[in-house]
Amino acid sequence: MLFRTQSAAVYGIDADLVDIEVDLTPMRGEADTPSSVTIVGLPDAAVRESRERIRAAINNSGFFFPFHKTTINLAPADVRKEGASFDLPIALGILGANGDLGEETSLTDMLAVGELSLDGRVRPIRGALSIAVRARDAAIKFLLLPEENAKEAAVVAGVDVYPVTDLRGAAELVAALRRATGRPAPLKVDPSEVLAPASHSGVDFREVRGQQSAKRALEVASAGAHNILLIGPPGSGKTMLAKRLSTILPPLEFEAALELTKIHSVAGLTGKAGLVTERPFRSPHHTISDAGLIGGGAMPRPGEVSLSHHGVLFLDELPEFDRGVLEVLRQPLEDQKVTISRAAMSLTFPASFMLAAAMNPCPCGFWNDPTRECRCTPLQIQRYVGRISGPLLDRIDIHVDVPAVRFKDLTGEAPPTENSEAIRARVIRARDLQRERLRAENIFSNAAMSPRHIRRFCRIDGECERMLENAMTRQGLSARAYDRILKVSRTIADLDASDCIRPTHVAEAVGYRSLDRTYWT
């Protein structure tokens, strides 16, 4: 007997439908001859091993594994299938072919995914949100998912999501859904409740003493989605400042949260939380490989730049990263996406993130520090800073010095500082101005402006031109640095709610190019 079910496979951050065909052929031979199970359709090792998992799950769930020659086809047959998410639909296909699900010959109006334990429990899978979106687009009525993944998939409107905990429960659910009346209610999730303001693990800018100029630079960076580099001695608060950067970014919109959740779901980072509602803050160690940063593998998975999508990628001790690893950042910083090509396929992952980095000014960390002596030679300093290539530095809009904190700023006598909510309110107002200005261009922040947009939206007067000409001549700025200064100037003007860029805005933007100043060379 032939029975058909449907499942889905995730490639990149999108899912494709997989038709599962189960054929049972009576065995010819002795009564004690074991039944054989053959899986075809380019399965990987995890899919091939599912034969024994499914056999034990069916027997331990109170069903009878058929004494037949069982052939399972995963179509399309020319696309590789990987992972254990096909366990549940294959098991349902075997039960259907054995007559345990009624007289139907297919379950093509429902899609099932899930890994099976030996006792029949359904384990969570990756990419549940991508699978739900694909099911909706294919007009599939019902989606059966592990309980841990159901909340994540239920945010997609247009498909009924049903959580399952074990194989017997899934079989009973299938029977209930086949009835015309009395069907169980699907899981419902209200997106407005999911996107309610969330906490940021208790971190706040109010906890950072002093460093007013660095806080201002981070506010400017957040307002325009600019990349930023913090330069200062050890213990000056660079990491502390960077960890609070995500608390002043605007809240995620629903579509951005969906896109971000798809990436995290493919990486297996969502769990029972469902929709990712906070902007991510990723801080990989400096020993990370280029594949870990960008993504990779035989079946490519997203790397840190994609996991930081719509959030912050923080690289602490920037010169300690391998130079080859840092160089692969150049393309995603420009294109806001990563394309990974393999012999079998080429996948594209979104990578629109803010790069925040921190570094010491020299190997010992105390160059230009008034309280500590630096013993590094000029050549050592030049080699240390030279570990970061010029093209990568050009892609970082803001370089700001973070000096050692003064004693009076650490004592209780220091005046209270602004909290994250106050700074975030100004950032949101500036982002709203940018969104309104750039809506027709389909971009949403000043950092994303191209040279064409800069010429149109960042016009300056004669005094500003002379100031920029003087800065470029004395500091040897590149054409890319010139564009970056104009974009940062536009952001500073937005924070001041100014329609035009004034000389004070340009002067502040030029001051955020520390590594371009002559004393670094």
WOLIN-V425011 format. One line per field, one symbol per residue. ss: DSSP state (a for helix, b for strand, c for the rest). phi: phi as a letter, one per 40 degrees, with the letter a starting at -180 (. if undefined). psi: psi as a letter, one per 20 degrees, with the letter a starting at -180 (. if undefined). A space follows every 10 residues. Layout:
ss = ???
phi = ???
psi = ???
This chain:
ss = cbbbbbbbbb bccbbbbbbb bbbbbbcccc ccccccbbbb ccbcaaaaaa aaaaaaaaaa cccccccbbb bbbbbccccc bcccccaaaa aaaaaaaccc cccccbcccb bbccbbcccc bbbccccaaa aaaaaaaccc cbbbbbaaaa aaaccccccb bbbbcbaaaa aaaaaaaacc ccccccbccc aaaacccccc ccccaaaccc caaaaaaaaa aaaacccbbb bccccccaaa aaacaaaacc cccaaaaaaa aaaaaacccc aaaccccccc bbccccccca aaaabbcccc bbcaaaaccc cbbbbccaaa ccaaaaacaa aaaaacbbbb bccccbbbbb cccbbbbbbc cccccccccc cccccccaaa aaaaacccca aaaacccbbb bcccccaaaa ccccccccca aaaaaaaaaa aaaaaaaaaa accccaaacc aaaaaaaccc caaaaaaaaa aaaaacccaa aaaaaaaaaa aaaaaccccc ccaaaaaaaa acbaaacaaa c
phi = .bbbbbaabc bgbbbbcbcb bbbbbdcbic cccccbbbbb hfcccccccc dcccdccccc cgbbcccacb bbbbbcccbc bbgbccdccc ccccccccgc bhccbabccb bbaicbcccg cbccbbgccc ccccccccfc cbbbbddcbc ccccccchac bbcbbacccc cccccccccc bgcccccbbc dcccccdbcb fgcacccccg fccccccccc cccbfccabb bacdgchccc cccccccbcc cccccccccc cccccccgbc gccgccbbcc bbbccccccc cccchihdbd bcccccccdg bbbbbcfdcc cccccccccc cccccfabbb bbccabbbbc acbccbbbac cadcgbcgcc bbccbccdcc cccccccbcc dccccbcbbb cbcccccccc ccccccbccc cccccccccc cccccccbdc cgbbaccccc dcccccbbcb cccccccccc ccccbgcccc cccccccccc ccccccfbcb cbdccccccc ccbdcccccc b
psi = qppprqaqqp ocjqqqqppo pppppqqobq hjpqqqpppr klqahhghii ghggghgghi jjrppqmrop pppoqqijpp pqrjiigghg ghgghghiji jaiqjqlijq pqqqqprhji qpqrrqkhgh ggghgghjkp gqppqqhhig hghiioqipo poqqhrgghg ghgghhhiqh rkqqprpppo hhhhjqpqrl kjqqhhiopb lhhhggghgg ghhjlqqqpp prrpjijghg ghijhiijqq qprghhhggh hgghghikjg bihcpoiqpq opmqqijqrh hhghrargnp qqahhhijpj bpopoqlgii qphhghhiig ghhgikrppp prhhrpqppq lnrpppqqqq irhhikpjpi iqppjqqhhg gghghiipqg hghhiohppp pnrqpqghhi riipqqrqrh hgghghgggg hggggghjgh ikqjqhhjpr hghghgilqq ahghghghgg ghghilqrhg hgghggghgh ghhhhjkphq prhhgggghh iklgiiqhii .
